[in-house]
Amino acid sequence: MGTDHHNDIHRSRKKMLLDNFVGGIAWGFGTVIGGTLVILLIGYILSKVELIPIIGDWMHAITQEVQRHTIKN
């Protein structure tokens, strides 16, 4: 039941460092992807809002700029 902490003590430092490194990379990657999706969703919603024309125009300009650069590449 649960993890056996006795085995954790006898794990090699190399294995422990590798596990923590890979876990940190996965956590960082997940954070970046999650943050990107949240910002994308907020930006999309704000670009569709007509009650706030300044933000809507700003998001429209950003969208056009991104599309212009996407077409070039």
Number of C-alpha atoms within 10 A of each C-alpha: 3 4 7 8 8 8 8 10 9 8 10 10 10 9 10 11 11 12 11 12 12 11 12 12 11 12 11 12 12 12 12 12 10 12 12 12 12 12 11 12 12 11 17 15 12 19 21 15 12 11 9 11 13 11 16 19 16 13 18 17 13 14 14 12 11 11 12 11 9 9 7 6 6
